[in-house]
Amino acid sequence: DDVNKSSFTFSTVQSEFSYRIPDGGEVANYRNYISRLPTVDSPLIFGLHTNADLTYRQLDAGEMLMSLQETLPKDAGVGTGKSVDEIVKETAQGLLERMPPDLVESQFRIQVSKLRG
């Protein structure tokens, strides 16, 4: 089995991270390896073009904006003095204000390490 060889990697694409089975059967080795996994995987390791991630993000953002627009009342702007665009902008700003703060990876790792016991 080539999978059990130390030289085996799951992706032959040159990337910043080597996707392989960690050496040894110690739990600490697996935890160390998992802690080093990238937060975002390159589409190349799945055999996709680099534009696949960009396309995914554009489609996802488009679907979110379409859903937001579809949730508006059909008579939006009538009698309120606000245009549909103004209502969508206010709703988007309200959502942005409710978003959690940006993730600081170093603080996140400290919090996760405390959970390990």
N, C-alpha and C positions, 0 to 999 in steps of 0.2 A: 504494500500500500504506500503510494507516494505521499499521501496525506500525513503520515506519521514521520516523514523525513523532516529534519530541521530546515532544509532548504526550500520546502514547499510553501508557496503562497497561493492564495485564492484568486488573485488577479495578477496577470502578467504585465499589466499596464504600469509604467513608471509613475508612481505617485509619491506624495509626501509621507504616506503611511504604508507600512507593510502589513497586509491582512494575512495573518497566519495563525496557526495554533501555538499558543505560548509554550515555551519549554518547561518541562517538568510538570508534575501533577499537583503541585502545592497550590493551595487556595490563594496565597499571597501573590504568586506569579500571575494568576488569572485576574486578581483584583488590580494589580499594577498595570497589566495589559489593558484591561477595560478602562481604567482611568486615563489612559493615553489615547483612546479612540477619538477620532476627529468628531466634532459636533455636526459637521456637514460633510457627507460623502461626495466625492467627485463622481459625476455621471460616467466618467471613463471606466471606473472599476466595474460597472454593470454593462459595459459594452455600448454605452450611449455616447452620442456626440456631446461636446461641451455646451452646445446651445440647448440641450435638453432641459437643463436646470432653469435657464432663462425662460424658455417657452413655458415650462410648468409654472413658474412664478407669475408670468404675465397672464396665463389662463386663470390661475387661482385668484389673482387680484381682480380680473375682469368679472369672474363669477361673484365675488364678494360685492363689488360695486353694483352689479345687476340685481343681486338679492336685496341690497339696500334700497335701490330705486323701486323695486317691486313691492316693498313693504310700505311705501308711501301711500297715503290715501289717494284715490283717483282724482278727487277734486281738490288736491293740494294747491294752495295759492289762491283759491277763490275765497274772497272775503277776509283773508288773513293779511293781505297786503304783501305777502312774501311769495317769491317765485319758487318753483320747484327746485331750482339750483340752490337757492338760499336755504331751503329746508334741508336738502341733502347735505350741504356744507355744515350746517349747525349740527345735524345728526352725526356726521363724521367727526366733527370736533368734540362732541360729547363722548363718542366712543374712544377717541384718542386720549381724552382726559381720564377715562376709567382704566386705561391700559396700565399694567404693572410697569415699574421702572425697568430700564434695560438690564439684562442679565450681565452681571460682572462674574466672569468665569472663576476667578480666584476665590471670591466669596462663596460661590456655589459649591466649589470643591471642598471648602472648609466645612460648610454645613453638611454636605454628604458624608464627609469623613467622620463627623461626630455621630452619625447614625449607625455606623458600622459596629459600634460597641466595643 
